[in-house]
Amino acid sequence: MDAIIDNLRAERATLLAAIGKIDAALAALTGAGPKAEPAAATDTGAAPRRRRRKMTDEQKRAISARMKKSWAARKRKAARQ
């Protein structure tokens, strides 16, 4: 389902870009300025930003432990060389 939604959003963005090019060509041919088009037509099609999920303290501690382990392994590997 997510793949279908992503494909539709990508297609929408492509179509909006094409509409923007057509509007620019029409404006150039008719001599109308860019202010002639309504604000809704200039929508870029970008999806609204998602809010970042909050991490619990337990999740933060788990990430911290994994990163410390990773850094220690990297440090050991560098010391061997």
ROGUNU-38750 format. One line per field, with one value per atom (N, C-alpha, C, CB): atom name; residue in one letter; residue number from 0; x negated, y, z. Coordinates in nm, 4 decimals, m for minus. Glycine has a CB too. Layout:
<rs>
a: c(CA|...)
r: c(A|...)
k: c(NUM|...)
c1: c(X|...)
c2: c(Y|...)
c3: c(Z|...)
</rs>
This chain:
<rs>
a: c(N|CA|C|CB|N|CA|C|CB|N|CA|C|CB|N|CA|C|CB|N|CA|C|CB|N|CA|C|CB|N|CA|C|CB|N|CA|C|CB|N|CA|C|CB|N|CA|C|CB|N|CA|C|CB|N|CA|C|CB|N|CA|C|CB|N|CA|C|CB|N|CA|C|CB|N|CA|C|CB|N|CA|C|CB|N|CA|C|CB|N|CA|C|CB|N|CA|C|CB|N|CA|C|CB|N|CA|C|CB|N|CA|C|CB|N|CA|C|CB|N|CA|C|CB|N|CA|C|CB|N|CA|C|CB|N|CA|C|CB|N|CA|C|CB|N|CA|C|CB|N|CA|C|CB|N|CA|C|CB|N|CA|C|CB|N|CA|C|CB|N|CA|C|CB|N|CA|C|CB|N|CA|C|CB|N|CA|C|CB|N|CA|C|CB|N|CA|C|CB|N|CA|C|CB|N|CA|C|CB|N|CA|C|CB|N|CA|C|CB|N|CA|C|CB|N|CA|C|CB|N|CA|C|CB|N|CA|C|CB|N|CA|C|CB|N|CA|C|CB|N|CA|C|CB|N|CA|C|CB|N|CA|C|CB|N|CA|C|CB|N|CA|C|CB|N|CA|C|CB|N|CA|C|CB|N|CA|C|CB|N|CA|C|CB|N|CA|C|CB|N|CA|C|CB|N|CA|C|CB|N|CA|C|CB|N|CA|C|CB|N|CA|C|CB|N|CA|C|CB|N|CA|C|CB|N|CA|C|CB|N|CA|C|CB|N|CA|C|CB|N|CA|C|CB|N|CA|C|CB|N|CA|C|CB|N|CA|C|CB|N|CA|C|CB|N|CA|C|CB|N|CA|C|CB|N|CA|C|CB|N|CA|C|CB|N|CA|C|CB|N|CA|C|CB)
r: c(M|M|M|M|D|D|D|D|A|A|A|A|I|I|I|I|I|I|I|I|D|D|D|D|N|N|N|N|L|L|L|L|R|R|R|R|A|A|A|A|E|E|E|E|R|R|R|R|A|A|A|A|T|T|T|T|L|L|L|L|L|L|L|L|A|A|A|A|A|A|A|A|I|I|I|I|G|G|G|G|K|K|K|K|I|I|I|I|D|D|D|D|A|A|A|A|A|A|A|A|L|L|L|L|A|A|A|A|A|A|A|A|L|L|L|L|T|T|T|T|G|G|G|G|A|A|A|A|G|G|G|G|P|P|P|P|K|K|K|K|A|A|A|A|E|E|E|E|P|P|P|P|A|A|A|A|A|A|A|A|A|A|A|A|T|T|T|T|D|D|D|D|T|T|T|T|G|G|G|G|A|A|A|A|A|A|A|A|P|P|P|P|R|R|R|R|R|R|R|R|R|R|R|R|R|R|R|R|R|R|R|R|K|K|K|K|M|M|M|M|T|T|T|T|D|D|D|D|E|E|E|E|Q|Q|Q|Q|K|K|K|K|R|R|R|R|A|A|A|A|I|I|I|I|S|S|S|S|A|A|A|A|R|R|R|R|M|M|M|M|K|K|K|K|K|K|K|K|S|S|S|S|W|W|W|W|A|A|A|A|A|A|A|A|R|R|R|R|K|K|K|K|R|R|R|R|K|K|K|K|A|A|A|A|A|A|A|A|R|R|R|R|Q|Q|Q|Q)
k: c(0|0|0|0|1|1|1|1|2|2|2|2|3|3|3|3|4|4|4|4|5|5|5|5|6|6|6|6|7|7|7|7|8|8|8|8|9|9|9|9|10|10|10|10|11|11|11|11|12|12|12|12|13|13|13|13|14|14|14|14|15|15|15|15|16|16|16|16|17|17|17|17|18|18|18|18|19|19|19|19|20|20|20|20|21|21|21|21|22|22|22|22|23|23|23|23|24|24|24|24|25|25|25|25|26|26|26|26|27|27|27|27|28|28|28|28|29|29|29|29|30|30|30|30|31|31|31|31|32|32|32|32|33|33|33|33|34|34|34|34|35|35|35|35|36|36|36|36|37|37|37|37|38|38|38|38|39|39|39|39|40|40|40|40|41|41|41|41|42|42|42|42|43|43|43|43|44|44|44|44|45|45|45|45|46|46|46|46|47|47|47|47|48|48|48|48|49|49|49|49|50|50|50|50|51|51|51|51|52|52|52|52|53|53|53|53|54|54|54|54|55|55|55|55|56|56|56|56|57|57|57|57|58|58|58|58|59|59|59|59|60|60|60|60|61|61|61|61|62|62|62|62|63|63|63|63|64|64|64|64|65|65|65|65|66|66|66|66|67|67|67|67|68|68|68|68|69|69|69|69|70|70|70|70|71|71|71|71|72|72|72|72|73|73|73|73|74|74|74|74|75|75|75|75|76|76|76|76|77|77|77|77|78|78|78|78|79|79|79|79|80|80|80|80)
c1: c(m0.0831|0.0000|m0.0878|0.0946|m0.1957|m0.2846|m0.3529|m0.3895|m0.3865|m0.4522|m0.3580|m0.4981|m0.2315|m0.1331|m0.1201|0.0046|m0.1134|m0.1010|m0.2242|m0.0808|m0.3429|m0.4662|m0.4694|m0.5885|m0.4260|m0.4216|m0.3248|m0.3818|m0.2096|m0.1120|m0.1652|0.0199|m0.2330|m0.2909|m0.3994|m0.3488|m0.4810|m0.5859|m0.5235|m0.6785|m0.4186|m0.3507|m0.2873|m0.2439|m0.2298|m0.1691|m0.2745|m0.0999|m0.3908|m0.4986|m0.5438|m0.6175|m0.5520|m0.5910|m0.4885|m0.6063|m0.3621|m0.2559|m0.2539|m0.1197|m0.2752|m0.2776|m0.3951|m0.2850|m0.5093|m0.6245|m0.5925|m0.7487|m0.5249|m0.4871|m0.3883|m0.4264|m0.2938|m0.1970|m0.2693|m0.0887|m0.3680|m0.4456|m0.5180|m0.5457|m0.5736|m0.6419|m0.5437|m0.7142|m0.4268|m0.3240|m0.2788|m0.2030|m0.2567|m0.2166|m0.3238|m0.1889|m0.4504|m0.5592|m0.5632|m0.6945|m0.5417|m0.5411|m0.4250|m0.5335|m0.3079|m0.1920|m0.2152|m0.0661|m0.2746|m0.3017|m0.4009|m0.3557|m0.5016|m0.5992|m0.5348|m0.7162|m0.4444|m0.3798|m0.2750|m0.3159|m0.2061|m0.0992|m0.1466|0.0148|m0.2673|m0.3208|m0.2708|m0.2869|m0.2001|m0.1512|m0.2652|m0.0324|m0.2686|m0.3721|m0.3416|m0.3876|m0.4357|m0.4140|m0.3061|m0.5421|m0.2686|m0.1658|m0.0262|m0.1727|m0.0156|0.1144|0.1718|0.1034|0.0851|0.1366|0.1734|0.0323|0.2771|0.3182|0.2130|0.4540|0.2121|0.1128|0.1265|0.1252|0.2473|0.2685|0.2031|0.4176|0.1890|0.1313|m0.0205|0.1672|m0.0818|m0.2270|m0.2710|m0.2797|m0.1798|m0.2131|m0.3210|m0.0863|m0.4255|m0.5354|m0.5040|m0.6615|m0.4012|m0.3654|m0.4435|m0.3873|m0.5239|m0.6017|m0.5093|m0.7100|m0.5383|m0.4569|m0.4843|m0.4868|m0.3860|m0.4099|m0.5128|m0.2789|m0.5911|m0.6947|m0.6322|m0.7860|m0.6940|m0.6458|m0.7080|m0.6780|m0.6328|m0.6867|m0.7750|m0.5740|m0.8805|m0.9734|m0.9142|m1.1106|m0.9231|m0.8708|m0.9628|m0.8546|m0.9045|m0.9827|m1.0430|m0.8948|m1.1687|m1.2346|m1.2211|m1.3844|m1.1986|m1.1934|m1.3360|m1.1154|m1.3500|m1.4828|m1.5473|m1.4748|m1.4676|m1.5195|m1.5752|m1.4094|m1.5044|m1.5519|m1.6809|m1.4445|m1.6885|m1.8110|m1.9287|m1.7917|m1.9069|m2.0145|m2.0595|m1.9684|m1.9645|m1.9990|m2.0823|m1.8717|m2.0450|m2.1217|m2.2600|m2.0484|m2.2662|m2.3949|m2.4867|m2.3752|m2.4339|m2.5148|m2.5627|m2.4343|m2.4754|m2.5164|m2.6250|m2.3964|m2.6114|m2.7108|m2.8446|m2.6614|m2.8424|m2.9675|m3.0372|m2.9400|m2.9587|m3.0146|m3.0756|m2.9063|m3.0047|m3.0531|m3.1817|m2.9466|m3.1860|m3.3053|m3.4243|m3.2782|m3.3979|m3.5048|m3.5608|m3.4531|m3.4736|m3.5193|m3.6009|m3.3999|m3.5588|m3.6319|m3.7693|m3.5510|m3.7719|m3.8983|m3.9936|m3.8726|m3.9411|m4.0244|m4.0803|m3.9422|m3.9956|m4.0392|m4.1475|m3.9205|m4.1353|m4.2351|m4.3665|m4.1828|m4.3572|m4.4786|m4.5569|m4.4426|m4.4887|m4.5553|m4.6359|m4.4530|m4.5919|m4.6572|m4.7731|m4.5607)
c2: c(m0.1189|0.0000|0.1257|m0.0004|0.1250|0.2407|0.2649|0.2214|0.1572|0.1713|0.2381|0.0336|0.2021|0.2621|0.4110|0.1921|0.4442|0.5854|0.6630|0.5986|0.6052|0.6725|0.6934|0.5918|0.5922|0.6053|0.7147|0.4722|0.7215|0.8246|0.9634|0.7992|0.9769|1.1066|1.1472|1.1019|1.0515|1.0816|1.1238|0.9594|1.0535|1.0889|1.2269|0.9842|1.2584|1.3895|1.4986|1.3952|1.4756|1.5740|1.5950|1.5295|1.4865|1.4963|1.5775|1.3561|1.5493|1.6218|1.7697|1.5589|1.7995|1.9395|2.0132|1.9493|1.9441|2.0056|2.0345|1.9143|1.9406|1.9599|2.0753|1.8308|2.0847|2.1949|2.3275|2.1753|2.3294|2.4514|2.4948|2.4309|2.3984|2.4309|2.4849|2.3077|2.4228|2.4692|2.6102|2.3727|2.6346|2.7681|2.8711|2.7679|2.8351|2.9280|2.9574|2.8708|2.8543|2.8745|2.9636|2.7402|2.9401|3.0238|3.1680|2.9679|3.1841|3.3193|3.3900|3.3151|3.3164|3.3772|3.4157|3.2820|3.3328|3.3607|3.4707|3.2351|3.4773|3.5764|3.7045|3.5192|3.7046|3.8236|3.8419|3.9440|3.7454|3.7535|3.7224|3.6563|3.7899|3.7671|3.6451|3.8883|3.6040|3.4866|3.5066|3.4482|3.6338|3.6601|3.6290|3.8049|3.6001|3.5744|3.4398|3.5800|3.3465|3.2152|3.2136|3.1050|3.1390|3.1329|3.0613|3.0618|3.0937|3.0366|2.8857|3.1001|2.8324|2.6883|2.6119|2.6567|2.6721|2.6045|2.5917|2.6794|2.6668|2.6623|2.5606|2.7983|2.4782|2.3748|2.2823|2.2931|2.2571|2.1735|2.0261|2.2020|1.9884|1.8477|1.7747|1.7802|1.8467|1.7827|1.7374|1.8781|1.6215|1.5685|1.6505|1.4169|1.6653|1.7380|1.6647|1.7560|1.7400|1.6790|1.5949|1.7865|1.4808|1.3947|1.4389|1.2463|1.4254|1.4593|1.3467|1.4876|1.3833|1.2846|1.2210|1.3488|1.0888|1.0197|1.0424|0.8695|1.0512|1.0712|0.9383|1.1312|0.9424|0.8220|0.8182|0.8178|0.6989|0.6827|0.6792|0.5540|0.6951|0.6891|0.5531|0.7183|0.4487|0.3140|0.3003|0.2095|0.3566|0.3514|0.4312|0.4044|0.5457|0.6265|0.5517|0.7590|0.4830|0.4052|0.2916|0.3491|0.2264|0.1160|0.1653|0.0466|0.2777|0.3334|0.3745|0.4539|0.4346|0.4757|0.3553|0.5490|0.2475|0.1273|0.0699|0.0212|0.0657|0.0137|0.0991|0.0066|0.2304|0.3189|0.3075|0.4644|0.2976|0.2817|0.1520|0.2833|0.0474|m0.0806|m0.0679|m0.1908|0.0011|0.0207|0.1020|0.0898|0.2103|0.2936|0.2178|0.4198|0.1362|0.0570|m0.0433|m0.0167|m0.1057|m0.2007|m0.1290|m0.2739|m0.0115|0.0657|0.1065|0.1905|0.1422|0.1835|0.0646|0.2430|m0.0534|m0.1741|m0.2085|m0.2942|m0.1975|m0.2299|m0.1335|m0.2262|m0.0060|0.0938|0.0707|0.2341|0.0239|m0.0020|m0.1201|m0.0275|m0.2164|m0.3341|m0.2987|m0.4415|m0.2002|m0.1671|m0.0764|m0.1044)
c3: c(0.0000|0.0000|0.0000|0.1217|0.0800|0.0861|m0.0479|0.1956|m0.1178|m0.2479|m0.3477|m0.3010|m0.3432|m0.4339|m0.4048|m0.4203|m0.2762|m0.2370|m0.2805|m0.0842|m0.2608|m0.3022|m0.4531|m0.2579|m0.5284|m0.6743|m0.7173|m0.7385|m0.6536|m0.6871|m0.6531|m0.6136|m0.5409|m0.5047|m0.6042|m0.3621|m0.6475|m0.7453|m0.8777|m0.7659|m0.9195|m1.0444|m1.0341|m1.0793|m0.9178|m0.8956|m0.9064|m0.7580|m0.8478|m0.8538|m0.9982|m0.7664|m1.0746|m1.2153|m1.2937|m1.2771|m1.2694|m1.3403|m1.3027|m1.3102|m1.1753|m1.1329|m1.1959|m0.9800|m1.2090|m1.2744|m1.4208|m1.2634|m1.4874|m1.6272|m1.6399|m1.6855|m1.5487|m1.5505|m1.5307|m1.4409|m1.4437|m1.4220|m1.5482|m1.3096|m1.6226|m1.7474|m1.8506|m1.8026|m1.8574|m1.9513|m1.9147|m1.9521|m1.7862|m1.7411|m1.7746|m1.5899|m1.7566|m1.7882|m1.9378|m1.7417|m2.0202|m2.1644|m2.2056|m2.2373|m2.1484|m2.1795|m2.1357|m2.1121|m2.0192|m1.9704|m2.0618|m1.8263|m2.1107|m2.2007|m2.3332|m2.2247|m2.3819|m2.5106|m2.5019|m2.5641|m2.3898|m2.3766|m2.3115|m2.2972|m2.2577|m2.1933|m2.0517|m2.2737|m1.9995|m1.8618|m1.7666|m1.8385|m1.6547|m1.5549|m1.4711|m1.4660|m1.3890|m1.3055|m1.1998|m1.2388|m1.1726|m1.0723|m1.1247|m1.0270|m1.2540|m1.3146|m1.2721|m1.4654|m1.2288|m1.1909|m1.0419|m1.2223|m1.0055|m0.8653|m0.7798|m0.8527|m0.6518|m0.5607|m0.5486|m0.4236|m0.5596|m0.5460|m0.6599|m0.5412|m0.7755|m0.8912|m0.8792|m1.0187|m0.7900|m0.7754|m0.6721|m0.7381|m0.6247|m0.5263|m0.5833|m0.4865|m0.5067|m0.5562|m0.5478|m0.4790|m0.4768|m0.4669|m0.3587|m0.5992|m0.2845|m0.1795|m0.0674|m0.1255|m0.0169|0.0919|0.2181|0.1160|0.3043|0.4290|0.5134|0.5080|0.5865|0.6693|0.7795|0.7297|0.8009|0.9079|1.0386|0.8793|1.1435|1.2742|1.3232|1.3747|1.3909|1.4436|1.5686|1.4744|1.5749|1.6917|1.8100|1.6639|1.9249|2.0470|2.0901|2.1605|2.1327|2.1832|2.3345|2.1411|2.3840|2.5281|2.5806|2.5680|2.7108|2.7711|2.7475|2.9212|2.7510|2.7283|2.5865|2.7525|2.4895|2.3514|2.3347|2.2562|2.4008|2.3950|2.4541|2.4686|2.5680|2.6311|2.5406|2.7668|2.4734|2.3835|2.2655|2.3328|2.2089|2.0975|2.1449|2.0350|2.2615|2.3167|2.3358|2.4501|2.3895|2.4113|2.2780|2.4893|2.1774|2.0455|1.9832|1.9510|1.9940|1.9340|2.0070|1.9361|2.1396|2.2152|2.1757|2.3675|2.1569|2.1152|1.9759|2.1173|1.8865|1.7503|1.7494|1.6652|1.8271|1.8316|1.8905|1.9128|1.9914|2.0518|1.9502|2.1775|1.8725|1.7714|1.6647|1.7073|1.6249|1.5249|1.5790|1.4831|1.7071|1.7701|1.7792|1.9115|1.8130|1.8214|1.6826|1.8786|1.5813|1.4455|1.4003|1.3479|1.4317|1.3946|1.4683|1.4235|1.5930|1.6720|1.6172|1.8183|1.5581|1.5015|1.3778|1.4671|1.3056|1.1770|1.1931|1.0831)
</rs>
